[in-house]
């Protein structure tokens, strides 16, 4: 499965209603400060777009796992795997100089969404079997 990350997504908002120069600081700071701020924010916008595309790809993969679990009547949750993933992400966060607590909270949120999706898939599969 190939990733479809579009690093220019932040620059070319598909709905056309996003202006990367929008700021309540406009006109209140020196031009050179505003230019630097907008430049850094442009990078942040690109990172945000990449995160969205990466999460979409991740959820496509977890949907496939959910279908496999449903077909084989496996539980939606795998506590051993989830624990190992959280520990792994905490280590990666520390190596990347990212707050491990934040990484754990973020991963817990993702895991809870995945489990919810798996439960929905399982219920739908069971309903179709009857």
Secondary structure, 3 states (H helix, E strand, C coil): CCCCCCCCCCCCCCCCCCCCCCCCCCCCCCHHHHHHHHHHHHHHHHHHHHHHHHHHHHHHHHHHHHHHHHHCCCCCCCHHHHHHHHHHHHHHHHHCCCCHHHHHHHHHHHHHHHHHHHHHHHHHHHHHHC
